[in-house]
């Protein structure tokens, strides 16, 4: 696995749905093996159903972190991630269609890098 896209979320199903739709529009990468990890952080809304529905368009793994808090959610994502790199996305962002390709180019050009930003 080359890249894990980690998305913590807490009771923002509508935003998560829009975010995952934008991410699906950026797929598939040309050469990278990518997984998407959605962390349901003490969710009580329809976020799980949204993520499972979007799994038809994306390679999504849904995990649950019952302890509320972004640090708990991020730690759970790190424990689950199989990628050499982790890209963190908030559940309220919309990625551009070229977003994933830009990271793919950066990873291929600098495979020893410890950090990419954007």
Buried (B, 14 or more C-beta within 10 A) or exposed (E): EBBBBBBBBBBBBEBBBBBBBBBBBBBEBEEBEBBBBBBBBBBEBBBBEBBEEBBEBBBBBBBEBEEEEEEBBBBBBEEBBEBEBBBEBEBEEEBEEEBBBBBBEBBEEEEEEEEEEE
